[in-house]
Amino acid sequence: MIANTAAYHFTPVSDPEALAARLYARAEALALRGTVLVADEGINLFLAGDRDGIDAFYAELEADARFAGMRVKYSHSRRQPFARLKAKVKPEIISFRREAGQPLAHPRAPAVAPATLRRWLRQGHDDRGRRVVMLDTRNVQEFEHGTFAGALTLPIVRFTDLPAALEPHRAALADATVVSFCTGGIRCEKAALWMRNDGMDNVLQLDGGILGYFEEVGGEGYEGRCFVFDERVALDPELRPLVDDGVP
């Protein structure tokens, strides 16, 4: 079986080019495929390979104090979902272009754990009795494969479109606890931070995103699959791929 991983971590990186080259070389030596993204603000990884190679890569990375405690989300498939290995240096590990949504410049937005969110969804409100609105920060292509039941979805193509698309809904969300979510946590982390800095102090982020929710509590409250940007296409709440060995 192939171990598939997704991980990101916001931390200052003084020499992104050197780090990208080092991570690429180590992943190549371990026969891993996928994508390594590096920026001044941190790293974003999508890597797959045999479990020994995956474990060796992340053990070495997390030995670096900058990445200690980085959460790695796992799933498995029978085939390698990436055609090759690539490493890129970018201005942001996920492009948002909003100063108020930059994690290195502000304290992290409050998060809700998957188990707590599941309880809130079961009872229909948070622990203060406020209604819960799930806010999908992904694009149309992604949420067409699945999303949380009753989630607010926005007609966006790029993550940078989110602020304008959210504007018409802000007044209606004022009396709710809004939980921002995405695939693995990176976009909802930036989105929640931006929203709180822009006056929406009722916003939380789902810790670990959809994949973290699936890993920890399964698919309760979620309808459909979670889209992923590789040859598996999407994962169900048991983290099984829609397409594996080339067939659905």
C-alpha positions as CSV (number, residue, x, y, z in Angstrom):
1,M,0.0,0.0,0.0
2,I,1.0,3.6,-0.7
3,A,1.0,6.0,2.2
4,N,-0.4,9.4,1.2
5,T,0.3,12.4,3.3
6,A,-0.8,16.1,3.6
7,A,0.9,18.5,6.0
8,Y,1.6,22.2,6.4
9,H,3.2,24.4,9.0
10,F,3.4,28.1,9.3
11,T,6.9,29.2,10.5
12,P,9.5,31.7,9.4
13,V,11.8,30.3,6.7
14,S,14.8,32.5,6.1
15,D,16.0,30.7,2.9
16,P,13.1,29.0,1.1
17,E,15.2,28.1,-1.9
18,A,17.7,26.1,0.2
19,L,14.9,24.4,2.2
20,A,13.0,23.4,-1.0
21,A,16.2,22.0,-2.5
22,R,16.9,20.0,0.6
23,L,13.4,18.6,1.0
24,Y,13.3,17.7,-2.7
25,A,16.6,15.8,-2.5
26,R,15.5,13.9,0.6
27,A,12.1,13.0,-0.9
28,E,13.8,11.9,-4.1
29,A,16.2,9.7,-2.2
30,L,13.3,8.0,-0.4
31,A,11.4,7.4,-3.7
32,L,8.6,9.7,-2.7
33,R,6.4,11.6,-5.2
34,G,4.2,14.6,-4.8
35,T,4.6,18.4,-4.2
36,V,6.8,20.4,-1.8
37,L,5.8,24.0,-1.5
38,V,8.0,26.4,0.5
39,A,7.6,30.1,1.2
40,D,8.9,32.6,3.8
41,E,5.8,31.7,5.8
42,G,6.4,27.9,6.0
43,I,5.8,24.7,4.1
44,N,2.9,22.8,2.5
45,L,3.5,19.1,1.6
46,F,1.6,16.5,-0.4
47,L,3.8,13.4,-0.5
48,A,3.2,9.7,-1.2
49,G,5.3,6.5,-1.1
50,D,6.0,3.4,0.9
51,R,5.4,3.9,4.7
52,D,9.1,3.5,5.6
53,G,10.1,6.3,3.3
54,I,7.3,8.5,4.4
55,D,8.1,7.9,8.1
56,A,11.8,8.6,7.5
57,F,11.1,11.9,5.7
58,Y,8.8,13.3,8.3
59,A,11.0,12.1,11.2
60,E,13.9,14.0,9.8
61,L,11.8,17.1,9.0
62,E,10.2,17.2,12.5
63,A,13.7,17.0,14.1
64,D,14.1,20.6,12.8
65,A,12.7,22.7,15.7
66,R,10.8,24.9,13.2
67,F,8.6,22.0,12.2
68,A,8.3,20.2,15.6
69,G,4.7,19.3,16.2
70,M,3.6,19.6,12.6
71,R,0.5,17.6,12.0
72,V,0.7,15.0,9.2
73,K,-2.6,13.6,7.9
74,Y,-2.5,10.1,6.4
75,S,-4.5,8.0,4.0
76,H,-3.7,4.9,1.9
77,S,-4.1,3.7,-1.7
78,R,-3.0,0.8,-3.8
79,R,-1.4,3.0,-6.4
80,Q,0.8,6.0,-6.4
81,P,-1.4,9.1,-6.9
82,F,1.3,11.4,-8.1
83,A,3.1,11.2,-11.4
84,R,6.3,12.8,-10.2
85,L,8.0,14.8,-7.5
86,K,8.3,18.5,-7.6
87,A,9.3,21.4,-5.3
88,K,8.4,25.0,-5.7
89,V,9.2,28.3,-3.9
90,K,6.2,30.7,-3.8
91,P,5.3,34.0,-2.1
92,E,2.8,32.1,0.0
93,I,2.3,28.4,0.6
94,I,-1.4,29.1,-0.1
95,S,-2.1,32.3,-2.0
96,F,-4.5,34.7,-0.2
97,R,-2.9,38.1,-0.6
98,R,-4.5,39.6,2.5
99,E,-2.3,41.1,5.2
100,A,-4.9,40.4,7.8
101,G,-4.9,36.7,6.9
102,Q,-1.1,36.1,7.2
103,P,-0.4,33.7,10.1
104,L,3.1,34.9,10.8
105,A,1.9,38.5,11.4
106,H,-1.0,37.7,13.8
107,P,-1.9,35.2,16.6
108,R,-3.6,32.0,15.3
109,A,-7.4,32.1,15.1
110,P,-9.2,29.9,17.6
111,A,-9.8,26.4,16.5
112,V,-12.5,23.7,17.2
113,A,-11.4,20.1,17.5
114,P,-13.2,17.5,15.4
115,A,-14.8,15.7,18.4
116,T,-16.2,19.0,19.7
117,L,-17.5,19.9,16.3
118,R,-19.2,16.6,15.9
119,R,-20.9,17.1,19.3
120,W,-22.1,20.6,18.2
121,L,-23.5,19.2,15.0
122,R,-25.3,16.5,16.9
123,Q,-26.9,18.9,19.3
124,G,-27.6,21.6,16.8
125,H,-25.7,24.4,18.6
126,D,-22.4,25.2,20.3
127,D,-21.8,25.1,24.0
128,R,-23.2,28.6,24.4
129,G,-26.4,27.7,22.6
130,R,-25.5,29.6,19.4
131,R,-26.3,28.1,16.0
132,V,-23.4,26.7,14.1
133,V,-22.7,27.6,10.5
134,M,-20.1,25.6,8.6
135,L,-18.3,27.8,6.1
136,D,-16.7,26.0,3.2
137,T,-13.6,27.9,2.1
138,R,-12.9,25.7,-0.9
139,N,-13.8,26.3,-4.5
140,V,-16.8,25.1,-6.5
141,Q,-15.0,22.1,-8.1
142,E,-14.1,20.8,-4.6
143,F,-17.4,21.2,-2.8
144,E,-19.3,19.6,-5.6
145,H,-17.8,16.3,-4.5
146,G,-19.1,16.8,-0.9
147,T,-19.3,19.2,2.0
148,F,-20.8,19.4,5.5
149,A,-24.6,19.2,5.6
150,G,-26.1,22.6,5.3
151,A,-22.7,24.3,4.8
152,L,-22.4,27.8,3.4
153,T,-20.6,27.4,0.1
154,L,-19.3,30.3,-2.0
155,P,-19.1,30.5,-5.8
156,I,-15.4,30.9,-5.9
157,V,-12.7,29.5,-8.3
158,R,-9.7,30.8,-6.4
159,F,-9.1,31.1,-2.7
160,T,-8.3,34.8,-3.2
161,D,-12.0,35.3,-4.3
162,L,-13.3,34.4,-0.9
163,P,-13.5,37.9,0.8
164,A,-15.7,39.4,-2.0
165,A,-17.9,36.3,-2.1
166,L,-18.4,36.3,1.6
167,E,-19.4,39.9,1.8
168,P,-23.2,39.4,1.1
169,H,-23.4,36.8,3.9
170,R,-21.7,38.7,6.7
171,A,-24.8,40.2,8.3
172,A,-26.7,36.9,8.3
173,L,-23.8,35.2,10.1
174,A,-23.6,37.7,13.0
175,D,-25.6,35.6,15.4
176,A,-23.9,32.3,14.6
177,T,-20.7,30.5,15.6
178,V,-19.0,30.2,12.2
179,V,-16.7,27.3,11.6
180,S,-14.3,27.8,8.7
181,F,-13.2,24.5,7.0
182,C,-11.2,23.3,4.0
183,T,-9.4,20.1,2.9
184,G,-6.5,20.0,5.3
185,G,-6.7,23.2,7.4
186,I,-4.4,25.6,5.6
187,R,-7.1,27.7,3.8
188,C,-9.5,27.7,6.7
189,E,-6.7,28.8,9.0
190,K,-5.9,31.9,6.8
191,A,-9.6,32.6,6.2
192,A,-10.6,32.4,9.9
193,L,-7.6,34.7,10.8
194,W,-8.6,37.2,8.1
195,M,-12.3,37.2,9.2
196,R,-11.5,37.7,12.8
197,N,-9.1,40.6,12.0
198,D,-11.8,42.0,9.8
199,G,-14.4,42.2,12.6
200,M,-16.0,38.7,12.6
201,D,-15.0,37.6,16.1
202,N,-17.5,34.7,16.0
203,V,-15.3,32.7,13.6
204,L,-13.4,29.5,14.4
205,Q,-11.4,27.2,12.2
206,L,-11.8,23.4,12.0
207,D,-8.5,22.0,13.3
208,G,-7.0,19.7,10.7
209,G,-9.7,20.4,8.1
210,I,-11.9,17.8,6.6
211,L,-9.2,15.2,6.4
212,G,-8.4,15.7,10.1
213,Y,-12.2,15.3,10.8
214,F,-12.4,12.1,8.9
215,E,-9.3,10.7,10.6
216,E,-10.5,11.5,14.1
217,V,-14.3,11.1,14.1
218,G,-15.3,9.8,10.6
219,G,-17.9,11.4,8.4
220,E,-20.8,12.2,10.7
221,G,-22.4,15.4,9.5
222,Y,-20.5,15.3,6.2
223,E,-22.2,14.5,2.9
224,G,-20.2,13.0,0.0
225,R,-16.5,12.9,-0.4
226,C,-13.6,15.2,0.0
227,F,-11.9,16.3,-3.2
228,V,-8.1,16.0,-3.3
229,F,-5.8,17.4,-6.0
230,D,-4.3,14.1,-7.3
231,E,-5.2,11.0,-9.2
232,R,-7.4,9.6,-6.4
233,V,-9.9,12.5,-7.1
234,A,-11.7,12.3,-3.8
235,L,-11.7,10.5,-0.5
236,D,-14.7,9.1,1.4
237,P,-15.0,9.5,5.2
238,E,-13.1,6.2,5.6
239,L,-10.3,7.9,3.6
240,R,-10.8,5.5,0.7
241,P,-10.1,6.9,-2.7
242,L,-12.7,7.4,-5.4
243,V,-10.2,6.1,-8.0
244,D,-7.6,3.5,-7.2
245,D,-5.6,1.3,-9.5
246,G,-6.9,3.5,-12.3
247,V,-10.6,2.5,-11.8
248,P,-13.4,3.8,-9.5
